[in-house]
Amino acid sequence: MSLFSFVKEAGEELIDLLTPGNANAGEQLKEHVAKVGLGNPDVQATVSGDTVTVTGEVSSQEEKEKILLALGNIQGVASVDDQITVAGPVAQAARFVTVEKRDTLSAISKRVYGNSNKYQKIFEANKPLLSHPDKIYPGQVLRIPE
């Protein structure tokens, strides 16, 4: 249970999500999680200013991390308050890296693993949030498995 920071200006734009008083914000966030390919996990999300608070229970640490990234990589979201519990065995949490200007998955792989050829490991760890290894953008936050 912690607060994760994101680049507020980066990410997918969801119309009216952060409009004060938006009664449908929680439902919009659930639809977004499903749309990026994470199904319909047993989580609920609320918006307060530029912070999304997510609660509920998921089956794995990986699923939890992907949901946090799906919610944080939305334009206008500066932080995600993680209140999700994991029902199954809790694995070691992955690191998160923010994509910088001119970054590629190979460059990130070289920086974190010392080997640019391990970019596929990062790509696989971020599926289905990433559809192609070349489709990353500055400000996006990615999971980096051990």
C-alpha positions in Angstrom: 0.0 0.0 0.0 1.8 3.0 -1.3 1.7 6.1 -3.5 3.2 5.8 -7.0 4.1 8.9 -9.0 3.6 9.5 -12.7 4.2 12.2 -15.2 1.0 14.1 -15.2 1.4 15.4 -18.8 2.1 12.0 -20.3 -0.3 9.2 -21.2 -3.5 8.4 -22.8 -6.2 11.1 -22.7 -9.5 10.0 -21.2 -12.0 12.8 -21.9 -13.6 14.3 -18.7 -11.9 11.8 -16.4 -10.4 14.4 -14.1 -13.3 16.8 -14.3 -14.3 17.7 -10.7 -17.6 16.0 -9.8 -17.4 13.4 -12.6 -19.6 10.7 -11.1 -18.5 8.2 -13.8 -14.7 8.5 -13.2 -14.5 5.1 -11.4 -16.4 3.4 -14.2 -14.3 5.1 -16.9 -11.1 3.8 -15.1 -12.5 0.2 -15.0 -13.3 0.4 -18.7 -9.8 1.6 -19.4 -8.2 -1.3 -17.5 -10.4 -3.7 -19.5 -9.6 -1.9 -22.8 -5.8 -2.2 -22.3 -6.3 -5.9 -22.0 -6.3 -6.6 -18.3 -9.8 -8.0 -18.2 -12.2 -7.1 -15.4 -10.3 -7.4 -12.1 -12.0 -7.0 -8.8 -10.9 -3.5 -8.2 -12.5 -0.1 -7.7 -11.0 3.3 -8.5 -11.8 6.8 -7.4 -10.4 10.1 -8.5 -9.6 13.0 -6.2 -7.8 15.9 -8.0 -4.9 14.3 -9.9 -4.7 11.2 -7.7 -6.4 7.9 -8.5 -7.0 5.6 -5.5 -7.5 1.9 -6.4 -8.8 -0.7 -4.0 -9.7 -4.4 -4.3 -8.1 -7.8 -4.6 -6.1 -9.4 -7.5 -4.6 -12.8 -7.9 -0.9 -11.8 -8.5 1.7 -9.1 -7.9 2.2 -8.8 -11.7 -1.6 -8.2 -12.2 -1.5 -5.5 -9.5 1.5 -3.7 -11.0 -0.1 -3.7 -14.5 -3.3 -2.2 -13.1 -1.3 0.5 -11.3 0.5 1.3 -14.6 -2.7 1.3 -16.6 -4.2 3.8 -14.2 -1.1 6.0 -13.8 -0.2 6.2 -17.5 -3.3 8.4 -18.1 -2.9 12.1 -19.0 -3.6 14.2 -15.9 -2.9 11.5 -13.3 0.0 12.5 -11.1 -0.2 9.6 -8.6 -1.9 6.3 -7.9 -2.7 5.4 -4.3 -2.3 1.6 -4.2 -4.7 0.0 -1.8 -4.9 -3.3 -3.7 -4.3 -6.6 -1.9 -2.9 -9.7 -3.6 -4.8 -13.0 -3.0 -2.1 -15.4 -4.2 1.6 -15.6 -3.2 3.2 -12.2 -3.2 6.3 -12.1 -5.4 9.0 -9.5 -5.3 7.8 -6.3 -6.7 9.2 -5.2 -10.0 11.0 -1.9 -10.4 9.4 1.0 -12.4 11.2 3.1 -14.9 10.0 6.3 -16.5 10.7 6.5 -20.3 12.9 9.4 -21.2 13.1 11.4 -24.4 14.8 9.3 -27.2 14.5 6.1 -25.1 14.0 2.7 -26.7 13.4 -0.6 -24.9 16.9 -1.6 -25.9 18.3 1.6 -24.3 16.3 1.0 -21.1 17.5 -2.7 -21.1 21.1 -1.6 -21.4 20.6 0.9 -18.6 18.9 -1.5 -16.1 20.4 -4.9 -17.1 23.6 -3.9 -18.7 22.5 -5.8 -21.9 20.5 -4.1 -24.6 19.4 -7.5 -26.0 17.1 -8.1 -22.9 14.6 -5.5 -24.2 12.1 -8.4 -24.9 12.0 -9.2 -21.2 10.8 -5.6 -20.6 8.3 -5.8 -23.4 6.9 -9.1 -22.2 6.6 -7.7 -18.6 4.5 -4.9 -19.9 2.1 -6.8 -22.1 -0.8 -6.1 -22.8 -0.1 -2.4 -21.9 2.4 -2.4 -24.8 1.3 -3.6 -28.2 4.8 -3.2 -29.9 8.3 -2.7 -28.6 8.7 0.5 -30.5 5.5 2.1 -29.2 6.7 3.8 -26.0 6.6 7.5 -25.2 8.4 9.9 -22.9 6.8 10.0 -19.4 5.4 6.5 -19.7 6.1 4.3 -16.7 7.1 0.7 -17.4 7.6 -2.5 -15.2 11.1 -3.8 -15.0 11.2 -7.4 -13.8 14.3 -8.8 -12.0 
